[in-house]
Protein backbone atom coordinates (compact mmCIF):
# COMPACT_ATOMS: atom_id res chain seq x y z
CA UNK A 1 0.00 0.00 0.00
CA UNK A 2 1.47 3.32 -1.08
CA UNK A 3 0.67 6.78 -2.40
CA UNK A 4 1.19 8.81 -5.57
CA UNK A 5 2.67 12.30 -5.54
CA UNK A 6 0.32 14.64 -7.43
CA UNK A 7 2.41 17.78 -6.92
CA UNK A 8 5.64 18.55 -5.09
CA UNK A 9 7.82 15.76 -3.71
CA UNK A 10 7.11 12.76 -1.46
CA UNK A 11 9.25 14.29 1.31
CA UNK A 12 6.45 16.03 3.23
CA UNK A 13 4.42 12.84 3.62
CA UNK A 14 7.48 10.68 4.19
CA UNK A 15 8.67 12.85 7.07
CA UNK A 16 5.32 12.20 8.81
CA UNK A 17 6.04 8.46 8.87
CA UNK A 18 5.54 7.26 12.44
CA UNK A 19 4.47 10.69 13.69
CA UNK A 20 1.39 11.34 15.86
CA UNK A 21 -1.59 13.28 14.55
CA UNK A 22 -4.69 15.13 15.68
CA UNK A 23 -7.61 14.29 13.39
CA UNK A 24 -9.96 17.28 13.11
CA UNK A 25 -13.31 16.68 11.42
CA UNK A 26 -15.12 19.82 10.23
CA UNK A 27 -18.90 19.27 10.12
CA UNK A 28 -21.41 21.52 8.43
CA UNK A 29 -24.78 21.70 6.72
CA UNK A 30 -25.55 23.82 3.68
CA UNK A 31 -29.20 23.65 2.64
CA UNK A 32 -27.94 23.33 -0.92
CA UNK A 33 -28.37 19.59 -0.20
CA UNK A 34 -32.16 20.13 -0.34
CA UNK A 35 -32.01 20.79 -4.11
CA UNK A 36 -33.37 17.62 -5.70
CA UNK A 37 -30.74 15.42 -7.36
CA UNK A 38 -27.72 17.52 -6.38
CA UNK A 39 -26.07 15.05 -3.99
CA UNK A 40 -26.16 11.41 -2.99
CA UNK A 41 -24.03 11.92 0.13
CA UNK A 42 -26.49 10.33 2.51
CA UNK A 43 -29.96 8.92 2.98
CA UNK A 44 -32.74 10.59 0.94
CA UNK A 45 -34.80 12.82 3.21
CA UNK A 46 -32.12 12.67 5.91
CA UNK A 47 -29.06 14.04 4.13
CA UNK A 48 -28.75 16.73 6.80
CA UNK A 49 -27.74 13.92 9.18
CA UNK A 50 -24.74 12.83 7.08
CA UNK A 51 -22.03 14.84 8.92
CA UNK A 52 -23.58 13.91 12.29
CA UNK A 53 -23.59 10.19 11.49
CA UNK A 54 -20.12 10.32 9.91
CA UNK A 55 -18.62 11.83 13.05
CA UNK A 56 -20.39 9.33 15.31
CA UNK A 57 -19.06 6.42 13.29
CA UNK A 58 -15.47 7.69 13.04
CA UNK A 59 -15.35 8.35 16.78
CA UNK A 60 -17.42 5.53 18.26
CA UNK A 61 -17.74 2.89 15.56
CA UNK A 62 -21.53 3.19 15.47
CA UNK A 63 -24.18 5.68 14.43
CA UNK A 64 -26.45 6.97 17.18
CA UNK A 65 -28.69 9.51 15.49
CA UNK A 66 -30.15 6.90 13.10
CA UNK A 67 -30.30 3.13 12.69
CA UNK A 68 -27.65 1.53 10.50
CA UNK A 69 -24.56 2.69 8.60
CA UNK A 70 -25.50 5.54 6.23
CA UNK A 71 -25.33 4.76 2.54
CA UNK A 72 -26.40 6.34 -0.73
CA UNK A 73 -29.53 5.26 -2.67
CA UNK A 74 -27.20 3.12 -4.81
CA UNK A 75 -25.96 1.35 -1.70
CA UNK A 76 -22.54 3.01 -1.40
CA UNK A 77 -21.53 3.10 2.28
CA UNK A 78 -20.05 6.29 3.72
CA UNK A 79 -16.28 6.78 3.39
CA UNK A 80 -16.33 7.18 7.18
CA UNK A 81 -15.88 3.38 7.17
CA UNK A 82 -12.45 3.81 5.58
CA UNK A 83 -11.35 6.43 8.09
CA UNK A 84 -12.65 4.38 11.02
CA UNK A 85 -10.85 1.25 9.79
CA UNK A 86 -7.54 3.13 9.60
CA UNK A 87 -8.11 4.55 13.10
CA UNK A 88 -8.73 1.06 14.52
CA UNK A 89 -5.52 -0.33 13.06
CA UNK A 90 -3.24 2.62 13.79
CA UNK A 91 -5.15 5.08 15.98
CA UNK A 92 -5.00 8.82 15.50
CA UNK A 93 -3.66 10.27 18.73
CA UNK A 94 -6.72 12.54 19.08
CA UNK A 95 -10.01 13.04 17.26
CA UNK A 96 -11.76 16.39 17.66
CA UNK A 97 -14.86 17.79 15.94
CA UNK A 98 -15.53 21.27 14.59
CA UNK A 99 -19.24 22.15 14.62
CA UNK A 100 -19.46 24.63 11.75
CA UNK A 101 -23.25 24.67 11.56
CA UNK A 102 -25.02 21.37 12.12
CA UNK A 103 -28.75 20.77 12.22
CA UNK A 104 -28.21 17.86 14.64
CA UNK A 105 -25.21 17.62 16.96
CA UNK A 106 -23.41 14.24 17.26
CA UNK A 107 -24.34 12.10 20.27
CA UNK A 108 -20.83 11.66 21.62
CA UNK A 109 -19.20 11.89 25.01
CA UNK A 110 -15.52 12.58 25.81
CA UNK A 111 -14.61 13.59 22.25
CA UNK A 112 -13.83 17.31 22.10
CA UNK A 113 -16.50 19.17 20.11
CA UNK A 114 -15.49 22.75 19.33
CA UNK A 115 -18.52 25.05 19.20
CA UNK A 116 -18.48 28.40 17.37
CA UNK A 117 -22.15 29.48 17.44
CA UNK A 118 -22.50 28.96 13.69
CA UNK A 119 -25.83 28.28 11.97
CA UNK A 120 -26.24 26.01 8.93
CA UNK A 121 -26.03 28.04 5.72
CA UNK A 122 -28.85 28.43 3.23
CA UNK A 123 -28.95 27.02 -0.30
CA UNK A 124 -26.63 29.00 -2.56
CA UNK A 125 -29.21 29.40 -5.34
CA UNK A 126 -31.28 31.55 -2.97
CA UNK A 127 -28.29 33.14 -1.20
CA UNK A 128 -26.23 31.27 1.41
CA UNK A 129 -26.80 34.05 3.99
CA UNK A 130 -23.43 33.69 5.73
CA UNK A 131 -21.62 36.42 7.63
CA UNK A 132 -18.40 35.49 5.85
CA UNK A 133 -16.17 38.09 7.50
CA UNK A 134 -17.22 37.01 11.00
CA UNK A 135 -16.89 33.32 10.11
CA UNK A 136 -13.43 33.84 8.62
CA UNK A 137 -12.34 35.71 11.74
CA UNK A 138 -13.56 32.82 13.91
CA UNK A 139 -11.45 30.40 11.88
CA UNK A 140 -8.42 32.71 11.97
CA UNK A 141 -8.57 33.12 15.75
CA UNK A 142 -9.12 29.39 16.27
CA UNK A 143 -6.03 28.65 14.17
CA UNK A 144 -3.87 31.19 15.97
CA UNK A 145 -4.87 29.83 19.38
CA UNK A 146 -5.14 26.12 18.58
CA UNK A 147 -3.07 24.01 20.97
CA UNK A 148 -0.78 21.69 19.03
CA UNK A 149 -0.72 18.51 21.09
CA UNK A 150 0.77 16.28 18.39
CA UNK A 151 3.20 16.40 15.48
CA UNK A 152 0.64 17.47 12.87
CA UNK A 153 -3.04 17.96 12.10
CA UNK A 154 -5.24 16.12 9.62
CA UNK A 155 -8.12 18.45 8.71
CA UNK A 156 -11.09 16.58 7.23
CA UNK A 157 -14.67 17.53 6.32
CA UNK A 158 -18.18 16.19 5.95
CA UNK A 159 -20.49 18.58 4.08
CA UNK A 160 -23.25 17.15 1.85
CA UNK A 161 -23.53 19.09 -1.45
CA UNK A 162 -20.13 20.56 -0.63
CA UNK A 163 -18.64 19.99 -4.08
CA UNK A 164 -21.34 22.26 -5.53
CA UNK A 165 -20.70 25.07 -3.05
CA UNK A 166 -16.95 24.59 -3.50
CA UNK A 167 -17.24 25.04 -7.26
CA UNK A 168 -19.50 28.08 -6.84
CA UNK A 169 -16.96 29.58 -4.43
CA UNK A 170 -14.05 29.09 -6.83
CA UNK A 171 -16.02 30.57 -9.74
CA UNK A 172 -17.11 33.58 -7.67
CA UNK A 173 -13.42 34.15 -6.87
CA UNK A 174 -12.66 34.28 -10.59
CA UNK A 175 -11.04 30.89 -11.16
CA UNK A 176 -11.74 29.02 -14.43
CA UNK A 177 -12.80 25.72 -12.89
CA UNK A 178 -15.45 24.34 -15.22
CA UNK A 179 -15.22 20.54 -15.36
CA UNK A 180 -12.59 20.36 -12.63
CA UNK A 181 -14.74 19.62 -9.56
CA UNK A 182 -15.62 16.12 -8.40
CA UNK A 183 -19.02 14.74 -7.37
CA UNK A 184 -20.31 12.02 -5.06
CA UNK A 185 -22.00 10.53 -8.15
CA UNK A 186 -20.30 8.38 -10.77
CA UNK A 187 -22.22 10.36 -13.38
CA UNK A 188 -22.28 13.86 -11.91
CA UNK A 189 -25.68 15.62 -12.05
CA UNK A 190 -24.13 18.30 -14.24
CA UNK A 191 -27.32 20.10 -15.25
CA UNK A 192 -28.57 20.45 -11.66
CA UNK A 193 -25.15 21.59 -10.43
CA UNK A 194 -24.63 24.04 -13.28
CA UNK A 195 -28.09 25.56 -12.88
CA UNK A 196 -27.60 25.89 -9.11
CA UNK A 197 -24.18 27.53 -9.54
CA UNK A 198 -25.51 29.81 -12.30
CA UNK A 199 -28.34 30.99 -10.03
CA UNK A 200 -25.89 31.49 -7.15
CA UNK A 201 -23.49 33.56 -9.25
CA UNK A 202 -26.31 35.92 -10.24
CA UNK A 203 -26.20 37.09 -6.63
CA UNK A 204 -22.62 38.38 -6.86
CA UNK A 205 -20.99 41.13 -8.90
CA UNK A 206 -17.57 42.68 -9.36
CA UNK A 207 -18.44 45.62 -7.08
CA UNK A 208 -18.69 43.26 -4.10
CA UNK A 209 -15.67 42.59 -1.94
CA UNK A 210 -14.51 39.00 -1.41
CA UNK A 211 -16.47 38.51 1.82
CA UNK A 212 -19.71 39.78 0.28
CA UNK A 213 -19.28 37.23 -2.50
CA UNK A 214 -18.55 34.41 -0.06
CA UNK A 215 -21.59 35.34 2.03
CA UNK A 216 -23.80 34.54 -0.95
CA UNK A 217 -22.24 31.54 -2.68
CA UNK A 218 -19.97 29.63 -0.30
CA UNK A 219 -20.37 27.33 2.71
CA UNK A 220 -19.24 27.50 6.32
CA UNK A 221 -16.55 24.81 6.02
CA UNK A 222 -14.67 26.57 3.22
CA UNK A 223 -14.67 30.02 4.81
CA UNK A 224 -13.86 28.89 8.35
CA UNK A 225 -11.08 26.54 7.27
CA UNK A 226 -9.44 29.19 5.07
CA UNK A 227 -9.18 31.31 8.21
CA UNK A 228 -8.09 28.33 10.28
CA UNK A 229 -5.26 27.49 7.87
CA UNK A 230 -4.01 31.07 7.86
CA UNK A 231 -4.15 31.11 11.66
CA UNK A 232 -2.26 27.82 11.93
CA UNK A 233 0.30 29.15 9.48
CA UNK A 234 1.21 31.87 11.95
CA UNK A 235 2.37 29.21 14.41
CA UNK A 236 4.11 27.04 11.81
CA UNK A 237 1.76 24.10 12.40
CA UNK A 238 1.96 21.21 9.96
CA UNK A 239 -1.45 20.40 8.48
CA UNK A 240 -2.70 17.82 5.99
CA UNK A 241 -5.89 18.84 4.22
CA UNK A 242 -7.94 15.67 4.00
CA UNK A 243 -10.13 15.76 0.95
CA UNK A 244 -10.43 16.32 -2.74
CA UNK A 245 -11.81 19.27 -4.68
CA UNK A 246 -13.58 20.79 -1.65
CA UNK A 247 -10.25 21.19 0.14
CA UNK A 248 -8.77 22.50 -3.13
CA UNK A 249 -11.44 25.22 -2.99
CA UNK A 250 -10.34 26.07 0.57
CA UNK A 251 -6.80 26.56 -0.78
CA UNK A 252 -8.07 28.68 -3.67
CA UNK A 253 -9.79 30.93 -1.14
CA UNK A 254 -6.58 31.15 0.91
CA UNK A 255 -4.79 32.05 -2.34
CA UNK A 256 -7.25 34.87 -3.11
CA UNK A 257 -7.14 36.26 0.43
CA UNK A 258 -3.33 36.31 0.50
CA UNK A 259 -3.34 38.03 -2.91
CA UNK A 260 -5.81 40.70 -1.73
CA UNK A 261 -3.97 41.29 1.52
CA UNK A 262 -0.63 41.48 -0.29
CA UNK A 263 0.98 39.16 2.21
CA UNK A 264 3.18 36.09 2.05
CA UNK A 265 1.96 32.56 2.64
CA UNK A 266 4.43 29.87 3.68
CA UNK A 267 2.98 26.71 2.18
CA UNK A 268 5.88 24.48 3.26
CA UNK A 269 3.89 23.22 6.28
CA UNK A 270 0.75 22.29 4.36
CA UNK A 271 -0.21 19.41 2.07
CA UNK A 272 -3.34 17.89 0.57
CA UNK A 273 -4.13 14.18 0.55
CA UNK A 274 -6.94 12.56 -1.39
CA UNK A 275 -8.04 9.20 -2.76
CA UNK A 276 -7.13 7.40 -5.95
CA UNK A 277 -10.80 7.74 -6.96
CA UNK A 278 -10.60 11.54 -6.95
CA UNK A 279 -7.17 11.74 -8.55
CA UNK A 280 -8.13 9.41 -11.41
CA UNK A 281 -11.65 10.80 -11.83
CA UNK A 282 -12.22 11.67 -15.50
CA UNK A 283 -14.95 14.15 -14.56
CA UNK A 284 -12.70 16.39 -12.46
CA UNK A 285 -9.08 17.53 -12.26
CA UNK A 286 -7.71 18.17 -8.79
CA UNK A 287 -4.17 18.64 -10.08
CA UNK A 288 -5.30 21.46 -12.36
CA UNK A 289 -7.12 23.14 -9.46
CA UNK A 290 -4.01 23.03 -7.28
CA UNK A 291 -1.85 24.35 -10.11
CA UNK A 292 -3.95 27.55 -10.03
CA UNK A 293 -2.41 28.45 -6.66
CA UNK A 294 0.28 31.14 -6.51
CA UNK A 295 2.19 29.10 -3.93
CA UNK A 296 3.66 25.58 -4.26
CA UNK A 297 1.73 22.76 -2.65
CA UNK A 298 2.55 19.15 -1.86
CA UNK A 299 -0.35 16.90 -2.83
CA UNK A 300 -0.78 13.14 -2.71
CA UNK A 301 -3.28 10.44 -3.60
CA UNK A 302 -3.54 7.07 -1.90
CA UNK A 303 -3.13 3.99 -4.11
CA UNK A 304 -5.76 2.11 -2.10
CA UNK A 305 -8.78 0.60 -3.87
CA UNK A 306 -11.25 -2.25 -3.42
CA UNK A 307 -9.98 -4.49 -6.23
CA UNK A 308 -9.18 -7.18 -3.64
CA UNK A 309 -12.62 -6.97 -2.04
CA UNK A 310 -15.56 -9.17 -3.00
CA UNK A 311 -18.16 -6.91 -1.39
CA UNK A 312 -20.46 -5.43 -4.09
CA UNK A 313 -21.12 -2.20 -2.15
CA UNK A 314 -17.40 -1.47 -1.86
CA UNK A 315 -16.80 -2.29 -5.52
CA UNK A 316 -18.95 0.78 -6.31
CA UNK A 317 -16.07 2.98 -5.14
CA UNK A 318 -13.84 1.54 -7.85
CA UNK A 319 -16.62 2.21 -10.35
CA UNK A 320 -16.58 5.92 -9.49
CA UNK A 321 -19.25 6.36 -6.82
CA UNK A 322 -18.60 8.40 -3.63
CA UNK A 323 -14.81 8.89 -4.24
CA UNK A 324 -13.86 10.81 -1.05
CA UNK A 325 -15.05 12.35 2.22
CA UNK A 326 -14.67 12.24 6.00
CA UNK A 327 -10.89 12.37 5.58
CA UNK A 328 -10.68 9.05 3.73
CA UNK A 329 -7.83 10.05 1.40
CA UNK A 330 -5.63 11.45 4.15
CA UNK A 331 -6.46 8.52 6.43
CA UNK A 332 -5.29 6.14 3.68
CA UNK A 333 -2.09 8.14 3.10
CA UNK A 334 -1.56 8.07 6.89
CA UNK A 335 -2.06 4.29 6.70
CA UNK A 336 0.50 4.03 3.90
CA UNK A 337 3.26 5.85 5.82
CA UNK A 338 2.51 3.86 8.96
CA UNK A 339 2.86 0.45 7.34
CA UNK A 340 -0.77 -0.70 7.28
CA UNK A 341 -1.66 -3.44 4.82
CA UNK A 342 -4.37 -3.01 2.22
CA UNK A 343 -5.75 -6.51 2.84
CA UNK A 344 -6.14 -5.83 6.56
CA UNK A 345 -7.96 -2.58 5.94
CA UNK A 346 -10.32 -4.20 3.45
CA UNK A 347 -11.09 -6.99 5.92
CA UNK A 348 -11.81 -4.40 8.61
CA UNK A 349 -14.07 -2.33 6.32
CA UNK A 350 -15.97 -5.43 5.14
CA UNK A 351 -16.58 -6.37 8.79
CA UNK A 352 -18.55 -3.11 9.27
CA UNK A 353 -20.98 -4.22 6.56
CA UNK A 354 -21.80 -7.68 7.89
GILINQUI-V203516 format. One line per field, one symbol per residue. phi: phi as a letter, one per 40 degrees, with the letter a starting at -180 (. if undefined). psi: psi as a letter, one per 20 degrees, with the letter a starting at -180 (. if undefined). burial: # if it has 9 or more other ideal C-beta (glycine too) atoms within 8 Angstrom, else .. A space follows every 50 residues. Layout:
BEGIN
phi->???
psi->???
burial->???
END
This chain:
BEGIN
phi->.aabccagbcddccccdgccbbcbbcbabbcdcccdgcabcicdgbcdcd cccdcccccbgacbcacgccacdcgccdcdcccccccccadccabbbbcb hbcbcccbbgccbcbbfbcdcccccbgcfbccccccccccccccbccccb cabbbbaaadgccccccccccccgccbdgbbcacccbccdcccccccccc cccbacccccccccccbbbdcccccccdccccccbfccbbccibcccccd cccddccccccgcbbcccbbabbbcdcccccccaacccccccccbcbcab bcccabcccbccccdcccchcggahfgdcccccccccbgccdccccdccc ccbc
psi->parpogqbrigghhiipirqqpopoppqppjhiippjhqkmappikhhig hghghggggijqqijrpqpqrrhijoqqihhggggghhhnpqgqpqqook mqhpqqnqqhppoppjlpqqqrphijohlpnhgggghggghgghjpooia hrpporqonpjhhghgghgghhijqnjpjiprqiqgopmggggggggghg iijqriiqrhhgghhhiarggggghgggghghhhjkpppopnrdhghhhg hhggggggggikaqoojijqrpparhhghjpijrnhghghiiqiqqppqq pqipakhjqjphhhhhgiijqfgrqkjgghghhgggijjqpghhgggggh hhj.
burial->#.######...##..#..#.#############.#..######..##### #########...####..####..#############.##.#.####### ##...#.#..#.##.#.#.######..#.#.#..##########.#...# .######################.#.#..#####....#..##.###.## #..#.....########################.#.############## ########......#.#.###########.#..#.##.##.##...#### ####.#..#.#.######..##################.#.#.###.### .##.
END
